[in-house]
Amino acid sequence: MTQPVAPSPRTVDPPVRRWLTLAVVSVSLLVVGLDTTVLNVALPTLVGELSASTSQLQWIVDSYALMSGSLVLFCGSLADRLGRKWIFMSGLALFTAASVVAAYAGSVTALILARGAMGVGEAATLAVIGNVFPRGAERTKAIGIWSAAIGVGTVIGPMVGGWLLSHYWWGSVFLINLPIGIAGLIAAALLVPDSRAPESGRLDPAGALLSVTAVASVLWAVIEGPDRGWTSPAVLAAFAAGVLLLTAFVAWQRRAASPMLPLRIFRHRALASGDLLVLLGAFALIGTLFVAVQHFQFVLGYSAGQTGVRLGPAALALLVAGPLAGVLAPRFGMRTVSAAGLALLSGSAAVLATTGPADGYGRALVSMLLLGAGAGFVITVTSDAIVGSLPEKDLGVGSATNSAAIQLGAAAGVAVMGSLLSDRYRSGLDDLSAPVPENLLESAKESLGTALALAERIPSEAGTAFADAARRAFVDGMGPAMFAGAGVTATGVLLAFVLAPSRNADTNGIPPQKESS
């Protein structure tokens, strides 16, 4: 063994450099986590500024989650071949540049495309920690800090977004990424070491293409169903294409020499159940936020800044529940803690599902507290279980599947819950007894924000009555949307008890492999 060399002014001691690298990555990922939810508060504003319909709002959110969740595994393989530092920096640069484009987007289409590019950038930033921290204990701690950074960004996003919108224009929720992204790039260039996998397999572009198109087809069908009709040829064809593409993806991953997603990874019980449960949790969390933000601003009449403050209890509950889950999991196991988290999420959705037009913030406050606590339990315990149960060779891809599950669950939650809301809202407007010009009624069906703007053009009492009817139709639509979230997470409770290990051990009861020092 060679003797250690004293660090020169231009070198950094390896342990110090590892933790500096973690700091750089964590700050960058805090921004990524923040961007996941900061947009939610701006969605009602986009209705007025860009004339966005409900389905377009869904695509603005889902284009990001779709690209990030579908490409994170492919980007990990790319980093193994081309260098993890350079893929990380490329992803951060793309994320930052696309944020600027999103901030100044002049149309909904431009914003959706920019958000998709931001999702690709996020997918490319997730391949550094596993190589920088080769030792088991250090890596587990590093991934915990890394996950916490994303979690903190996620929960403070609505509050930051509300503050920005109360002081600046809607693009500021994206432009905030610019200075932090630039600082992250400079720090990464100086501090983050480069590395490649010693034996990297071939890339799997076919797998990446199949995964993106399969998920996109299903999302398109779910989002467009309320507008085009659930039995329309286009929607049915999209559902069929999604199923076929997903089947093709699984078949390709089984036979490919270097698959993007090695299916053997799901033999680890903690990983397989953890990915499923966190997907269901993200479904309810992001889907609920998508609905709740519109309810706060359009029905309860809060401004963007006031909405951010009223989402704060969810953030605080998550920040308390996350560490608490880390304490409870060793005693009670992943099964019990994750089931408790999903039960809290189910309760949150059920409270909003039974909210009436005359109910104020009190019921919503209860829902937000349950939402944050449930998300903190589920996300923390599943991430910890995956990291703690996997052997060294599977840790990288296992962590990537966890990130993909969260993003795909978020995309599905917005698509399904948003579409159920839109479907019932449109039906409610069709049942209006008051006479409303046909052209105004069709425009009002695009979103509640559009309906309220149109109501101002209808004279006096008729306009007020139309606005009240539109708000009632929206609240009625919250019922099926939120009951769907409650049902999905209630099913997750049962799945947790059936599928999840009682302790954070490997699927076959084999304890996690210890790494040699």
DOSEKOL-25523 format. One line per 2 residues: their letters; for each residue y, x, z of C-alpha. Coordinates in pm, 1 decimal. Each point is the difference from the previous one (the first is absolute). Layout:
! DOSEKOL-25523
A = Y:X:Z  ...
This chain:
! DOSEKOL-25523
MT = 0.0:0.0:0.0  340.4:135.7:-89.9
QP = 252.8:55.3:274.8  286.0:-252.0:23.8
VA = 323.7:111.6:-152.6  328.1:-61.0:180.3
PS = 202.3:-257.4:-188.6  293.2:132.4:-195.1
PR = 325.8:-193.4:-26.8  -135.5:-159.9:-319.6
TV = -339.3:-105.4:140.3  -106.4:-260.5:248.7
DP = -287.7:12.9:247.5  -278.2:-223.0:-143.3
PV = -19.9:-247.3:292.8  376.4:-38.8:2.5
RR = 0.1:-42.8:-375.7  -265.6:-269.3:21.6
WL = 208.3:-208.7:238.8  317.5:60.1:-200.6
TL = -191.2:-126.5:-300.7  -102.3:-306.5:198.6
AV = 365.9:-59.1:91.0  102.8:17.0:-365.9
VS = -276.9:-234.5:-111.9  54.9:-241.2:289.4
VS = 372.5:-37.6:-67.5  -74.3:-57.9:-368.3
LL = -266.8:-257.1:83.2  226.3:-170.7:251.9
VV = 223.9:-80.2:-297.0  -303.3:-119.3:-196.5
GL = -101.7:-226.5:289.0  355.9:-126.1:37.8
DT = 15.4:-89.2:-367.2  -312.4:-211.8:32.3
TV = 189.4:-257.1:208.1  372.7:76.1:-39.3
LN = -2.0:-198.8:-323.5  -118.8:-318.6:171.0
VA = 340.7:-74.4:149.9  164.9:52.3:-339.7
LP = -225.0:-244.9:-184.5  218.0:-308.2:62.7
TL = 305.0:201.0:-112.4  -175.3:82.0:-327.8
VG = -31.5:-371.4:-69.3  376.4:-20.1:-23.5
EL = 76.6:345.2:-144.4  -272.1:19.3:-267.1
SA = -99.5:-369.2:-23.9  -354.7:93.1:105.4
ST = -258.6:-278.0:20.9  -269.7:-12.1:267.5
SQ = -260.5:150.1:-235.4  240.8:280.6:-89.0
LQ = 58.6:69.9:368.3  -377.0:29.8:37.2
WI = -17.1:251.7:-285.0  287.2:204.3:144.0
VD = -208.5:46.6:314.7  -342.3:18.6:-162.4
SY = 77.8:246.2:-282.6  52.4:264.8:267.8
AL = -312.9:-85.3:198.9  -209.6:-33.9:-316.6
MS = 79.3:346.7:-132.1  -17.8:170.7:338.1
GS = -326.5:-160.5:108.9  -173.0:40.4:-335.8
LV = 99.7:361.9:-67.4  -12.7:170.0:340.2
LF = -359.2:118.3:-52.3  68.2:125.7:-352.7
CG = 307.4:190.8:118.6  -211.6:163.6:270.0
SL = -239.5:129.3:-266.0  294.7:118.3:-206.7
AD = 137.8:188.4:300.2  -335.3:172.7:53.3
RL = 14.4:138.4:-354.1  369.5:71.9:-56.6
GR = 114.2:87.4:351.3  73.5:-225.8:293.2
KW = 350.9:130.3:62.0  113.2:-61.7:-356.3
IF = -151.8:-346.4:-21.0  161.8:-87.4:333.5
MS = 338.0:124.6:-121.4  -41.4:-175.0:-335.6
GL = -81.5:-324.6:176.9  296.8:32.0:233.8
AL = 230.4:82.5:-292.8  -125.6:-301.0:-196.6
FT = 35.8:-225.8:303.3  357.5:119.9:58.3
AA = 107.5:-22.4:-365.2  -155.1:-345.0:-41.1
SV = 181.3:-112.7:316.5  332.7:84.8:-165.5
VA = -102.9:-191.1:-313.4  -98.8:-298.6:216.0
AY = 334.3:11.0:183.2  191.9:-41.9:-324.8
AG = -245.8:-227.3:-182.6  185.4:-263.4:-196.5
SV = -292.2:-233.6:-54.4  -315.2:-116.0:171.9
TA = -217.1:173.0:-261.3  170.4:335.4:57.3
LI = -41.2:-39.9:375.7  -370.9:-83.8:-30.6
LA = -59.5:306.6:-218.7  193.7:223.8:239.1
RG = -199.3:-133.5:294.1  -322.9:73.7:-185.9
AM = 114.4:359.3:-56.8  80.6:27.6:370.9
GV = -357.0:-110.7:75.1  -139.0:275.4:-222.6
GE = 221.1:247.4:186.1  -134.1:-116.2:333.9
AA = -359.1:34.1:-119.4  66.2:364.7:-86.4
TL = 140.9:91.7:342.6  -322.1:-50.7:196.3
AV = -200.8:318.4:-67.8  136.1:278.4:224.2
IG = -100.6:-51.2:363.4  -376.7:29.2:-48.9
NV = 27.7:355.7:-132.9  276.3:123.5:228.8
FP = -190.8:-107.7:312.9  -359.5:116.1:-48.6
RG = -109.6:-31.6:363.7  -131.0:-329.5:127.7
AE = 214.2:-45.6:312.4  318.8:120.1:-165.1
RT = -59.2:-210.8:-308.6  -65.7:-314.2:200.7
KA = 324.4:49.5:191.1  187.5:75.6:-322.8
IG = -127.1:-310.4:-176.4  91.4:-203.8:307.9
IW = 359.7:127.6:-15.7  2.4:-48.6:-377.0
SA = -120.5:-360.6:35.8  253.0:-62.4:276.6
AI = 281.9:118.8:-228.5  -102.0:-253.0:-264.4
GV = -36.2:-267.3:267.5  343.5:65.9:148.1
GT = 155.0:-13.9:-346.5  -180.4:-324.6:-70.8
VI = 118.6:-178.6:313.4  362.6:116.2:-8.3
GP = 32.4:-84.1:-370.5  117.3:-360.7:44.9
MV = 261.4:99.7:259.0  131.4:286.0:-213.5
GG = 4.4:-228.7:-303.9  188.9:-268.9:187.8
WL = 264.1:246.3:120.2  46.7:148.0:-348.4
LS = 34.8:-341.4:-162.8  258.5:-107.6:256.4
HY = 215.5:303.9:-89.0  -86.1:94.6:-359.8
WW = -145.3:-141.7:-321.5  -368.9:-74.1:-48.0
GS = -73.0:331.1:-176.9  73.9:188.0:321.6
VF = -348.2:-87.0:130.6  -134.7:234.1:-268.4
LI = 279.5:257.3:-8.6  -69.8:91.6:362.6
NL = -305.5:186.1:-132.2  211.0:247.8:-199.6
PI = 130.9:240.0:269.5  -327.8:-0.7:192.3
GI = -199.8:54.3:-318.9  215.4:296.3:-102.8
AG = -21.9:154.1:347.5  -377.5:-51.1:-5.9
LI = -32.5:173.0:-335.3  198.3:304.3:117.3
AA = -198.3:24.4:322.5  -330.5:-42.9:-184.4
AL = 87.8:276.4:-245.9  68.5:239.5:288.5
LV = -261.9:-101.4:255.7  -296.2:-184.2:-149.2
PD = -280.1:232.6:-115.4  -172.2:-55.4:-330.3
SR = -375.9:-38.4:-30.1  -270.9:-124.6:-231.1
AP = -354.8:-112.8:58.9  -237.6:294.1:-52.1
ES = -233.9:-220.5:-204.4  192.4:-292.9:-139.4
GR = -185.4:-247.5:-217.4  120.5:-151.3:-323.4
LD = 281.1:-251.3:8.4  -88.6:-367.2:-37.1
PA = 277.5:-157.6:-211.1  -236.1:-277.4:-110.2
GA = -57.4:-98.6:361.9  373.6:2.7:69.9
LL = 72.4:-217.2:-304.5  -272.9:-247.6:88.9
SV = 119.3:-29.9:360.2  363.3:-63.3:-97.4
TA = -80.3:-253.3:-272.9  -258.5:-185.5:209.6
VA = 235.0:-51.1:294.0  297.8:-73.9:-228.6
SV = -193.8:-270.7:-185.0  -92.6:-183.0:318.8
LW = 350.2:32.4:144.7  153.8:-131.6:-322.1
AV = -228.2:-303.6:6.0  77.0:-76.6:365.8
IE = 376.5:47.2:-36.5  32.1:-191.4:-328.4
GP = -233.8:-283.0:101.3  267.0:-227.2:153.4
DR = 225.9:31.5:-305.6  -253.4:-12.5:-285.0
GW = -261.0:-218.0:169.8  -315.2:118.7:174.1
TS = -220.6:-128.7:-282.6  215.0:130.1:-285.4
PA = -187.2:219.9:-252.2  218.3:304.2:78.4
VL = -61.1:-17.9:375.7  -375.0:-60.3:-36.7
AA = -23.5:285.7:-251.5  181.4:232.3:239.7
FA = -236.9:-90.2:285.7  -300.9:60.0:-227.9
AG = 142.4:331.0:-123.4  57.8:112.1:358.3
VL = -360.0:-72.8:98.4  -137.7:177.6:-308.0
LL = 225.3:301.5:48.2  -91.9:24.9:367.7
TA = -369.7:-16.1:-89.9  54.9:270.4:-261.1
FV = 183.4:213.7:257.1  -289.2:-17.9:247.5
AW = -254.7:73.4:-273.7  203.6:297.8:-120.0
QR = 36.9:141.2:351.2  -378.0:-18.7:42.0
RA = -75.1:200.6:-313.5  300.9:234.3:-34.2
AS = -66.6:367.3:69.8  323.8:33.6:201.4
PM = 98.8:-353.6:102.4  347.5:-73.4:127.8
LP = -159.0:-204.2:279.2  -342.6:131.4:106.6
LR = -175.6:-319.0:105.9  -219.4:192.0:244.0
IF = 306.4:23.6:225.8  -54.6:-361.7:100.2
RH = -327.8:92.7:167.4  220.1:94.2:294.5
RA = 13.7:-322.8:192.5  331.5:74.0:171.5
LA = 164.4:73.7:-334.6  -142.4:-299.3:-185.7
SG = 82.6:-248.7:275.4  330.9:170.5:78.5
DL = 118.7:-22.2:-360.8  -95.3:-367.4:-19.8
LV = 165.5:-92.5:329.7  323.3:189.5:-67.5
LL = 16.0:-160.9:-345.5  -19.1:-344.6:163.2
GA = 258.8:104.8:257.2  242.2:125.1:-266.6
FA = -57.7:-324.1:-192.7  131.6:-200.2:294.9
LI = 272.5:245.0:107.4  181.5:47.1:-331.1
GT = -71.1:-353.3:-122.2  148.6:-143.1:318.9
LF = 309.2:220.0:-26.9  46.6:-110.5:-362.5
VA = 10.3:-365.0:109.1  179.4:45.6:332.7
VQ = 298.6:186.9:-143.4  71.0:-282.0:-245.2
HF = -41.8:-255.2:279.8  247.7:185.0:221.0
QF = 268.2:28.3:-267.2  -38.9:-317.0:-206.5
VL = -120.4:-252.2:260.8  140.7:129.0:328.6
GY = 314.9:130.4:-166.7  5.3:356.7:131.3
SA = 174.2:279.1:-188.4  -194.1:309.5:-109.9
GQ = 122.9:193.4:302.1  -88.9:-281.7:240.3
TG = -342.7:-26.2:-162.9  -64.2:370.5:55.3
VR = 81.1:-37.3:368.7  -228.1:-303.1:33.4
LG = -285.7:193.4:-155.3  55.0:269.3:263.1
PA = -242.8:-148.2:255.9  -284.7:48.9:-248.3
AL = 96.4:367.2:-31.8  17.4:49.1:375.9
AL = -332.4:-175.6:53.3  -164.6:223.0:-260.9
LV = 140.6:315.1:158.9  -141.9:-107.0:337.0
AG = -333.6:-127.5:-132.8  -76.8:309.9:-209.1
PL = -20.5:247.3:292.4  -163.0:-266.8:217.5
AG = -274.2:-39.9:-260.7  -57.0:375.6:15.9
VL = -58.3:-33.4:376.3  -221.2:-308.0:-21.9
AP = -218.9:110.1:-291.4  -198.7:271.4:187.2
RF = -81.4:-250.3:273.7  -67.5:-317.8:-197.2
GM = -73.0:134.1:-348.4  131.7:-69.2:-347.5
RT = -181.3:-334.2:-21.4  174.0:-164.1:294.5
VS = 348.1:144.0:-52.5  10.5:-73.2:-372.9
AA = -127.8:-354.1:60.7  274.3:-51.1:259.8
GL = 261.0:124.8:-247.9  -120.3:-232.5:-273.9
AL = -3.3:-291.2:245.6  364.9:72.5:85.0
LS = 86.8:9.8:-371.6  -179.8:-330.1:-48.3
GS = 199.7:-151.3:285.5  324.7:127.4:-151.9
AA = -75.3:-166.4:-333.0  -111.7:-322.7:170.5
VL = 331.1:-26.4:188.7  199.3:23.8:-324.6
AT = -242.9:-234.6:-176.8  80.2:-274.7:250.0
TG = 377.3:57.5:-1.6  212.6:-301.4:-92.6
PA = 338.6:-18.9:-174.3  178.1:-66.6:332.5
DG = -161.5:290.8:186.5  229.6:290.8:75.3
YG = -61.4:367.8:68.7  -205.2:-57.0:316.1
RA = -326.4:-62.7:-183.5  76.0:278.8:-245.1
LV = 53.2:241.5:290.6  -347.2:-76.2:134.5
SM = -140.5:56.4:-349.0  179.2:334.7:-38.6
LL = -126.4:129.1:335.2  -357.9:-94.0:-86.4
LG = 40.8:149.2:-348.4  116.1:340.1:122.2
AG = -257.5:22.8:277.4  -284.8:-97.6:-231.1
AG = 103.1:245.6:-270.7  31.4:282.3:253.4
FV = -352.2:-62.3:128.8  -165.2:-29.7:-340.3
IT = 171.0:285.6:-184.5  -31.6:248.9:286.6
VT = -359.4:-64.4:96.4  -136.3:-7.0:-355.1
SD = 181.0:321.3:-97.5  -120.6:176.4:312.9
AI = -356.7:-121.4:-54.4  -8.5:129.4:-357.1
VG = 137.5:341.9:93.7  -226.2:27.0:301.7
SL = -325.3:-95.3:-170.4  5.2:193.4:-326.8
PE = -140.4:346.3:-61.1  229.4:269.4:-137.9
KD = -97.7:-43.5:-365.1  83.8:-372.8:0.3
LG = 319.9:-1.3:204.8  240.6:35.3:-292.2
VG = -140.1:-281.9:-211.2  -55.4:-212.0:312.6
SA = 365.8:21.9:99.2  97.5:-82.3:-358.0
TN = -213.4:-315.0:-0.4  178.7:-108.8:318.9
SA = 340.8:39.6:-168.0  -125.7:-183.6:-309.2
AI = -138.1:-285.9:210.1  336.3:-51.0:172.5
QL = 192.9:-7.9:-327.8  -247.1:-225.5:-180.3
GA = -14.5:-233.4:298.5  379.9:-18.1:-1.7
AA = 3.8:-77.9:-373.2  -261.9:-272.2:41.7
GV = 182.8:-154.1:296.1  328.3:-29.9:-188.9
AV = -176.4:-133.3:-309.6  -218.2:-260.0:171.5
MG = 233.8:-119.8:274.3  303.3:7.7:-228.9
SL = -180.6:-202.9:-265.9  -125.4:-262.0:245.7
LS = 354.0:-34.5:131.6  141.5:-29.4:-352.3
DR = -262.7:-255.4:-104.9  71.5:-237.8:290.5
YR = 376.3:54.9:-27.2  -3.9:-100.7:-367.5
SG = -207.1:-308.3:78.3  245.7:-94.9:272.6
LD = 289.9:12.6:-243.7  -194.5:-212.7:-248.3
DL = -33.1:-268.4:268.1  374.2:-25.2:63.9
SA = 118.2:-360.5:11.0  366.4:87.1:-56.0
PV = 106.7:17.6:-365.4  60.1:360.1:-111.0
PE = 70.4:116.2:-356.9  -323.6:125.9:-157.2
NL = 146.8:334.6:-99.0  118.5:65.3:356.5
LE = -335.7:-102.1:145.1  -192.5:242.9:-222.2
SA = 234.1:283.6:91.3  -28.5:-87.5:369.9
KE = -376.6:44.4:-18.0  44.0:373.6:-59.6
SL = 87.9:62.4:366.1  162.7:-160.0:301.7
GT = 297.5:232.9:-39.5  57.4:-128.8:-351.8
AL = -29.0:-359.7:122.6  261.8:56.7:271.4
AL = 236.7:157.9:-251.9  -46.2:-295.6:-235.1
AE = 53.7:-247.4:283.9  354.7:130.1:33.2
RI = 68.6:-124.1:-353.9  -107.1:-356.1:83.7
PS = 283.2:-211.8:141.3  34.5:-55.4:377.5
EA = -277.5:-189.9:177.5  -242.5:17.9:-293.1
GT = 19.0:380.1:3.1  -57.3:14.1:375.1
AF = -297.1:-235.3:-29.0  -149.8:210.4:-279.9
AD = 38.4:321.9:203.3  -167.4:-164.2:302.6
AA = -284.9:-126.0:-217.6  -51.3:345.2:-149.9
RR = -13.5:154.4:346.9  -257.2:-261.8:108.0
AF = -207.1:75.7:-309.1  9.0:370.2:86.7
VD = -106.2:-57.4:359.7  -279.5:-228.5:-124.1
GM = -108.4:285.9:-227.8  -17.2:234.0:297.4
GP = -290.5:-208.5:132.7  -267.4:89.2:-259.7
AM = 138.1:352.0:-40.4  -17.1:85.2:368.0
FA = -326.2:-187.2:58.8  -145.8:226.8:-269.0
GA = 114.4:302.2:200.5  -140.5:-151.7:317.3
GV = -331.4:-74.7:-170.0  -34.9:347.8:-150.4
TA = 62.7:171.7:332.8  -220.9:-244.8:192.0
TG = -277.6:91.4:-242.5  85.8:362.4:72.2
VL = -66.2:-58.6:369.9  -353.4:-112.1:-81.0
LA = -51.2:289.4:-241.0  118.3:245.2:265.8
FV = -271.7:-114.4:239.9  -264.6:1.1:-272.0
LA = 85.4:318.7:-191.5  205.5:234.4:216.4
PS = -170.4:250.2:230.1  41.5:-66.0:368.8
RN = 113.8:358.0:47.2  170.1:239.2:-241.0
AD = -323.6:151.8:-115.1  -158.4:50.4:-337.4
TN = -168.2:-293.2:-167.7  -348.8:104.6:88.2
GI = 80.8:69.6:361.0  42.4:372.0:-69.2
PP = 298.1:138.1:189.0  279.9:160.1:-198.4
QK = -79.4:349.6:-116.9  160.4:278.1:196.4
ES = 160.0:276.5:-197.3  -62.0:357.8:81.5
S = 295.5:199.2:120.1
